Amino acid sequence: MNSAELKFTKDHIWIKSISEDLYQVGITDYAQDLLGDIVFIELKENETVNFADAFGVIESVKTASDLISPCDLKITKINHELMDNLTNVNDSPYESWICEIKSLSEFETISKAEYEKLVG
């Protein structure tokens, strides 16, 4: 996947539009590098989550980190294939979507250039 077609959040989430109000989300290369080897991801499937609240937790051998919602959302689909092989998150984070969401409000995102400047 070309990361130029993605939007980013300051909380290290990438977002890709797949239809009018459906999106795939994952973590950025920077986030996976900081976390180290991913061992577990827990998501709040079919729950409505408010902007800036946690929609899940990602755990690595080093630490656990909340996945912060970039908008009001509802998780509509979990990438179970990824959950069976979490090393893909570390190997190719921009091809490894974690879940699909339905947006229930506007996103608070930044461009790729702004994100790269943020993580500098």
Backbone as JSON Lines, residues from 0, in Angstrom:
{"i":0,"aa":"M","n":[0.84,-1.18,0.0],"ca":[0.0,0.0,0.0],"c":[0.89,1.24,0.0]}
{"i":1,"aa":"N","n":[0.49,2.21,-0.73],"ca":[1.2,3.47,-0.79],"c":[0.77,4.33,0.39]}
{"i":2,"aa":"S","n":[1.7,4.69,1.26],"ca":[1.33,5.46,2.44],"c":[0.86,6.87,2.08]}
{"i":3,"aa":"A","n":[1.06,7.31,0.83],"ca":[0.59,8.63,0.42],"c":[-0.93,8.7,0.38]}
{"i":4,"aa":"E","n":[-1.62,7.55,0.23],"ca":[-3.08,7.55,0.2],"c":[-3.71,7.48,1.59]}
{"i":5,"aa":"L","n":[-2.86,7.53,2.6],"ca":[-3.34,7.41,3.98],"c":[-3.4,8.76,4.66]}
{"i":6,"aa":"K","n":[-4.27,8.84,5.67],"ca":[-4.29,9.97,6.59],"c":[-3.69,9.46,7.9]}
{"i":7,"aa":"F","n":[-3.2,10.36,8.71],"ca":[-2.52,9.98,9.95],"c":[-3.08,10.76,11.13]}
{"i":8,"aa":"T","n":[-2.89,10.2,12.33],"ca":[-3.25,10.93,13.55],"c":[-1.98,11.16,14.36]}
{"i":9,"aa":"K","n":[-2.06,12.1,15.28],"ca":[-0.93,12.37,16.16],"c":[-0.71,11.21,17.12]}
{"i":10,"aa":"D","n":[-1.68,10.3,17.21],"ca":[-1.59,9.13,18.09],"c":[-1.09,7.9,17.34]}
{"i":11,"aa":"H","n":[-0.48,8.11,16.16],"ca":[0.23,7.06,15.41],"c":[-0.7,6.0,14.8]}
{"i":12,"aa":"I","n":[-1.86,6.45,14.38],"ca":[-2.83,5.61,13.68],"c":[-2.86,6.07,12.22]}
{"i":13,"aa":"W","n":[-2.92,5.12,11.28],"ca":[-3.17,5.49,9.88],"c":[-4.6,5.1,9.52]}
{"i":14,"aa":"I","n":[-5.16,5.82,8.55],"ca":[-6.56,5.65,8.16],"c":[-6.62,5.63,6.63]}
{"i":15,"aa":"K","n":[-7.33,4.64,6.1],"ca":[-7.51,4.54,4.65],"c":[-9.0,4.42,4.36]}
{"i":16,"aa":"S","n":[-9.5,5.27,3.48],"ca":[-10.9,5.23,3.08],"c":[-11.14,4.03,2.18]}
{"i":17,"aa":"I","n":[-12.22,3.25,2.47],"ca":[-12.58,2.14,1.59],"c":[-13.98,2.33,0.99]}
{"i":18,"aa":"S","n":[-14.76,3.24,1.56],"ca":[-16.04,3.65,0.97],"c":[-16.47,4.93,1.68]}
{"i":19,"aa":"E","n":[-17.7,5.36,1.44],"ca":[-18.12,6.68,1.91],"c":[-17.83,6.95,3.39]}
{"i":20,"aa":"D","n":[-18.21,6.05,4.27],"ca":[-17.95,6.27,5.7],"c":[-17.3,5.06,6.36]}
{"i":21,"aa":"L","n":[-16.68,4.2,5.55],"ca":[-15.95,3.04,6.07],"c":[-14.46,3.21,5.8]}
{"i":22,"aa":"Y","n":[-13.67,2.82,6.8],"ca":[-12.23,3.02,6.74],"c":[-11.51,1.83,7.34]}
{"i":23,"aa":"Q","n":[-10.31,1.58,6.85],"ca":[-9.41,0.63,7.49],"c":[-8.44,1.45,8.33]}
{"i":24,"aa":"V","n":[-8.05,0.9,9.48],"ca":[-7.09,1.59,10.33],"c":[-5.99,0.62,10.77]}
{"i":25,"aa":"G","n":[-4.84,1.19,11.02],"ca":[-3.7,0.42,11.51],"c":[-2.77,1.35,12.27]}
{"i":26,"aa":"I","n":[-1.63,0.82,12.66],"ca":[-0.65,1.65,13.35],"c":[0.48,1.99,12.38]}
{"i":27,"aa":"T","n":[1.13,3.09,12.64],"ca":[2.19,3.56,11.76],"c":[3.48,2.77,11.97]}
{"i":28,"aa":"D","n":[4.38,2.93,11.02],"ca":[5.69,2.3,11.11],"c":[6.42,2.8,12.36]}
{"i":29,"aa":"Y","n":[6.3,4.08,12.63],"ca":[6.93,4.65,13.82],"c":[6.41,3.98,15.09]}
{"i":30,"aa":"A","n":[5.09,3.79,15.18],"ca":[4.49,3.16,16.37],"c":[4.97,1.72,16.53]}
{"i":31,"aa":"Q","n":[4.94,0.95,15.45],"ca":[5.37,-0.45,15.58],"c":[6.82,-0.55,15.95]}
{"i":32,"aa":"D","n":[7.64,0.41,15.48],"ca":[9.06,0.41,15.81],"c":[9.26,0.69,17.3]}
{"i":33,"aa":"L","n":[8.49,1.63,17.84],"ca":[8.58,1.94,19.26],"c":[8.09,0.78,20.13]}
{"i":34,"aa":"L","n":[7.01,0.14,19.71],"ca":[6.42,-0.94,20.49],"c":[7.28,-2.19,20.5]}
{"i":35,"aa":"G","n":[7.89,-2.5,19.39],"ca":[8.63,-3.76,19.28],"c":[7.69,-4.86,18.81]}
{"i":36,"aa":"D","n":[8.03,-6.09,19.08],"ca":[7.25,-7.23,18.59],"c":[5.84,-7.24,19.19]}
{"i":37,"aa":"I","n":[4.84,-7.13,18.31],"ca":[3.43,-7.12,18.73],"c":[3.02,-8.54,19.09]}
{"i":38,"aa":"V","n":[2.38,-8.71,20.26],"ca":[1.98,-10.04,20.7],"c":[0.46,-10.19,20.87]}
{"i":39,"aa":"F","n":[-0.27,-9.06,20.96],"ca":[-1.71,-9.15,21.2],"c":[-2.37,-7.83,20.85]}
{"i":40,"aa":"I","n":[-3.57,-7.91,20.26],"ca":[-4.39,-6.72,20.01],"c":[-5.8,-7.04,20.48]}
{"i":41,"aa":"E","n":[-6.34,-6.16,21.31],"ca":[-7.71,-6.29,21.79],"c":[-8.51,-5.09,21.28]}
{"i":42,"aa":"L","n":[-9.68,-5.38,20.69],"ca":[-10.51,-4.33,20.11],"c":[-11.93,-4.36,20.68]}
{"i":43,"aa":"K","n":[-12.6,-3.21,20.6],"ca":[-13.97,-3.09,21.08],"c":[-14.93,-3.22,19.9]}
{"i":44,"aa":"E","n":[-15.08,-4.43,19.39],"ca":[-15.92,-4.67,18.22],"c":[-17.39,-4.4,18.53]}
{"i":45,"aa":"N","n":[-18.06,-3.74,17.6],"ca":[-19.48,-3.4,17.66],"c":[-19.85,-2.44,18.78]}
{"i":46,"aa":"E","n":[-18.88,-1.8,19.39],"ca":[-19.16,-0.78,20.38],"c":[-18.93,0.59,19.76]}
{"i":47,"aa":"T","n":[-19.73,1.56,20.15],"ca":[-19.49,2.93,19.73],"c":[-18.42,3.52,20.65]}
{"i":48,"aa":"V","n":[-17.41,4.14,20.05],"ca":[-16.3,4.72,20.8],"c":[-16.22,6.19,20.44]}
{"i":49,"aa":"N","n":[-16.08,7.04,21.44],"ca":[-16.0,8.47,21.23],"c":[-14.59,8.89,20.81]}
{"i":50,"aa":"F","n":[-14.53,10.01,20.11],"ca":[-13.27,10.6,19.7],"c":[-12.33,10.71,20.91]}
{"i":51,"aa":"A","n":[-11.08,10.35,20.7],"ca":[-9.99,10.44,21.68],"c":[-10.07,9.39,22.8]}
{"i":52,"aa":"D","n":[-11.07,8.51,22.76],"ca":[-11.12,7.4,23.7],"c":[-10.41,6.19,23.08]}
{"i":53,"aa":"A","n":[-10.07,5.22,23.88],"ca":[-9.41,4.01,23.38],"c":[-10.43,3.11,22.69]}
{"i":54,"aa":"F","n":[-10.1,2.67,21.47],"ca":[-10.95,1.69,20.79],"c":[-10.33,0.3,20.85]}
{"i":55,"aa":"G","n":[-9.19,0.21,21.51],"ca":[-8.52,-1.06,21.69],"c":[-7.19,-0.88,22.39]}
{"i":56,"aa":"V","n":[-6.51,-1.99,22.56],"ca":[-5.19,-2.01,23.18],"c":[-4.28,-2.87,22.32]}
{"i":57,"aa":"I","n":[-3.06,-2.41,22.13],"ca":[-2.06,-3.18,21.41],"c":[-0.93,-3.48,22.38]}
{"i":58,"aa":"E","n":[-0.56,-4.75,22.46],"ca":[0.48,-5.16,23.4],"c":[1.68,-5.71,22.64]}
{"i":59,"aa":"S","n":[2.84,-5.38,23.16],"ca":[4.09,-5.89,22.6],"c":[4.89,-6.53,23.72]}
{"i":60,"aa":"V","n":[6.05,-7.05,23.37],"ca":[6.9,-7.64,24.4],"c":[7.4,-6.56,25.36]}
{"i":61,"aa":"K","n":[7.4,-5.29,24.94],"ca":[7.88,-4.18,25.76],"c":[6.8,-3.54,26.63]}
{"i":62,"aa":"T","n":[5.59,-3.35,26.06],"ca":[4.59,-2.52,26.72],"c":[3.21,-2.75,26.11]}
{"i":63,"aa":"A","n":[2.22,-2.09,26.69],"ca":[0.87,-2.07,26.13],"c":[0.52,-0.6,25.87]}
{"i":64,"aa":"S","n":[-0.25,-0.36,24.81],"ca":[-0.61,1.0,24.45],"c":[-2.05,1.04,23.95]}
{"i":65,"aa":"D","n":[-2.77,2.07,24.35],"ca":[-4.13,2.25,23.86],"c":[-4.11,2.66,22.39]}
{"i":66,"aa":"L","n":[-5.09,2.19,21.64],"ca":[-5.35,2.66,20.28],"c":[-6.38,3.77,20.43]}
{"i":67,"aa":"I","n":[-6.0,4.99,20.09],"ca":[-6.83,6.16,20.34],"c":[-7.69,6.48,19.12]}
{"i":68,"aa":"S","n":[-8.98,6.65,19.37],"ca":[-9.95,6.86,18.3],"c":[-9.75,8.22,17.62]}
{"i":69,"aa":"P","n":[-9.64,8.22,16.27],"ca":[-9.47,9.47,15.54],"c":[-10.79,10.2,15.27]}
{"i":70,"aa":"C","n":[-11.9,9.6,15.7],"ca":[-13.23,10.17,15.51],"c":[-14.2,9.36,16.37]}
{"i":71,"aa":"D","n":[-15.46,9.78,16.42],"ca":[-16.46,8.89,16.99],"c":[-16.61,7.74,15.99]}
{"i":72,"aa":"L","n":[-16.57,6.51,16.45],"ca":[-16.55,5.4,15.52],"c":[-17.22,4.16,16.08]}
{"i":73,"aa":"K","n":[-17.44,3.23,15.18],"ca":[-17.88,1.88,15.54],"c":[-17.04,0.91,14.72]}
{"i":74,"aa":"I","n":[-16.42,-0.07,15.4],"ca":[-15.64,-1.08,14.68],"c":[-16.61,-2.04,14.02]}
{"i":75,"aa":"T","n":[-16.5,-2.18,12.71],"ca":[-17.41,-3.03,11.96],"c":[-16.8,-4.38,11.59]}
{"i":76,"aa":"K","n":[-15.47,-4.44,11.58],"ca":[-14.82,-5.69,11.18],"c":[-13.41,-5.72,11.76]}
{"i":77,"aa":"I","n":[-13.03,-6.87,12.26],"ca":[-11.67,-7.09,12.75],"c":[-10.94,-7.95,11.73]}
{"i":78,"aa":"N","n":[-9.69,-7.62,11.49],"ca":[-8.87,-8.39,10.56],"c":[-8.35,-9.64,11.28]}
{"i":79,"aa":"H","n":[-9.18,-10.69,11.29],"ca":[-8.83,-11.92,12.0],"c":[-7.61,-12.61,11.42]}
{"i":80,"aa":"E","n":[-7.4,-12.46,10.12],"ca":[-6.21,-13.03,9.49],"c":[-4.95,-12.4,10.09]}
{"i":81,"aa":"L","n":[-4.99,-11.1,10.31],"ca":[-3.87,-10.42,10.94],"c":[-3.69,-10.88,12.39]}
{"i":82,"aa":"M","n":[-4.81,-11.03,13.1],"ca":[-4.74,-11.43,14.51],"c":[-4.06,-12.79,14.67]}
{"i":83,"aa":"D","n":[-4.14,-13.63,13.63],"ca":[-3.49,-14.94,13.66],"c":[-2.0,-14.86,13.32]}
{"i":84,"aa":"N","n":[-1.55,-13.71,12.82],"ca":[-0.14,-13.55,12.43],"c":[0.28,-12.1,12.69]}
{"i":85,"aa":"L","n":[0.38,-11.72,13.96],"ca":[0.66,-10.34,14.34],"c":[2.03,-9.84,13.92]}
{"i":86,"aa":"T","n":[2.94,-10.73,13.53],"ca":[4.24,-10.26,13.07],"c":[4.11,-9.39,11.82]}
{"i":87,"aa":"N","n":[3.0,-9.54,11.09],"ca":[2.78,-8.69,9.91],"c":[2.7,-7.21,10.27]}
{"i":88,"aa":"V","n":[2.22,-6.9,11.47],"ca":[2.16,-5.5,11.9],"c":[3.56,-4.92,11.94]}
{"i":89,"aa":"N","n":[4.52,-5.68,12.43],"ca":[5.9,-5.21,12.48],"c":[6.57,-5.24,11.11]}
{"i":90,"aa":"D","n":[6.28,-6.26,10.33],"ca":[6.93,-6.42,9.03],"c":[6.41,-5.43,7.98]}
{"i":91,"aa":"S","n":[5.11,-5.18,7.97],"ca":[4.52,-4.28,6.96],"c":[3.3,-3.55,7.56]}
{"i":92,"aa":"P","n":[3.56,-2.56,8.41],"ca":[2.48,-1.89,9.13],"c":[1.45,-1.2,8.22]}
{"i":93,"aa":"Y","n":[1.87,-0.71,7.06],"ca":[0.92,0.0,6.19],"c":[0.09,-0.94,5.32]}
{"i":94,"aa":"E","n":[0.42,-2.21,5.31],"ca":[-0.4,-3.21,4.62],"c":[-1.24,-4.0,5.62]}
{"i":95,"aa":"S","n":[-1.01,-3.78,6.91],"ca":[-1.63,-4.6,7.96],"c":[-2.71,-3.81,8.69]}
{"i":96,"aa":"W","n":[-3.88,-3.76,8.08],"ca":[-4.98,-3.06,8.76],"c":[-5.47,-3.91,9.93]}
{"i":97,"aa":"I","n":[-5.77,-3.23,11.0],"ca":[-6.19,-3.9,12.23],"c":[-7.7,-4.13,12.24]}
{"i":98,"aa":"C","n":[-8.43,-3.1,11.83],"ca":[-9.88,-3.21,11.81],"c":[-10.47,-2.23,10.8]}
{"i":99,"aa":"E","n":[-11.74,-2.46,10.5],"ca":[-12.51,-1.51,9.7],"c":[-13.45,-0.8,10.65]}
{"i":100,"aa":"I","n":[-13.6,0.5,10.4],"ca":[-14.47,1.3,11.25],"c":[-15.49,2.06,10.41]}
{"i":101,"aa":"K","n":[-16.59,2.37,11.03],"ca":[-17.56,3.3,10.46],"c":[-17.39,4.6,11.23]}
{"i":102,"aa":"S","n":[-17.13,5.68,10.5],"ca":[-16.95,6.96,11.17],"c":[-18.32,7.55,11.51]}
{"i":103,"aa":"L","n":[-18.43,8.07,12.72],"ca":[-19.67,8.67,13.19],"c":[-19.5,10.17,13.41]}
{"i":104,"aa":"S","n":[-18.32,10.7,13.07],"ca":[-18.03,12.13,13.15],"c":[-16.85,12.42,12.23]}
{"i":105,"aa":"E","n":[-16.45,13.67,12.17],"ca":[-15.29,14.06,11.36],"c":[-14.0,13.54,12.02]}
{"i":106,"aa":"F","n":[-13.03,13.22,11.18],"ca":[-11.72,12.79,11.67],"c":[-10.89,14.0,12.06]}
{"i":107,"aa":"E","n":[-9.99,13.78,13.0],"ca":[-8.95,14.75,13.29],"c":[-7.65,14.12,12.82]}
{"i":108,"aa":"T","n":[-7.25,14.44,11.58],"ca":[-6.07,13.81,10.98],"c":[-5.07,14.87,10.54]}
{"i":109,"aa":"I","n":[-3.88,14.39,10.24],"ca":[-2.83,15.23,9.68],"c":[-2.29,14.55,8.43]}
{"i":110,"aa":"S","n":[-1.63,15.32,7.6],"ca":[-1.07,14.78,6.36],"c":[0.17,13.94,6.65]}
{"i":111,"aa":"K","n":[0.61,13.21,5.64],"ca":[1.83,12.41,5.77],"c":[3.02,13.3,6.12]}
{"i":112,"aa":"A","n":[3.12,14.45,5.45],"ca":[4.23,15.37,5.7],"c":[4.19,15.9,7.14]}
{"i":113,"aa":"E","n":[3.01,16.24,7.62],"ca":[2.87,16.72,9.0],"c":[3.23,15.62,9.99]}
{"i":114,"aa":"Y","n":[2.8,14.38,9.68],"ca":[3.12,13.26,10.56],"c":[4.63,13.02,10.61]}
{"i":115,"aa":"E","n":[5.26,13.04,9.45],"ca":[6.71,12.82,9.39],"c":[7.45,13.89,10.15]}
{"i":116,"aa":"K","n":[6.96,15.14,10.1],"ca":[7.58,16.22,10.87],"c":[7.38,15.98,12.37]}
{"i":117,"aa":"L","n":[6.21,15.48,12.75],"ca":[5.91,15.2,14.15],"c":[6.85,14.17,14.75]}
{"i":118,"aa":"V","n":[7.09,13.09,14.0],"ca":[7.93,12.0,14.53],"c":[9.41,12.19,14.2]}
{"i":119,"aa":"G","n":[9.69,13.17,13.31],"ca":[11.0,13.62,12.89],"c":[12.11,12.73,13.1]}
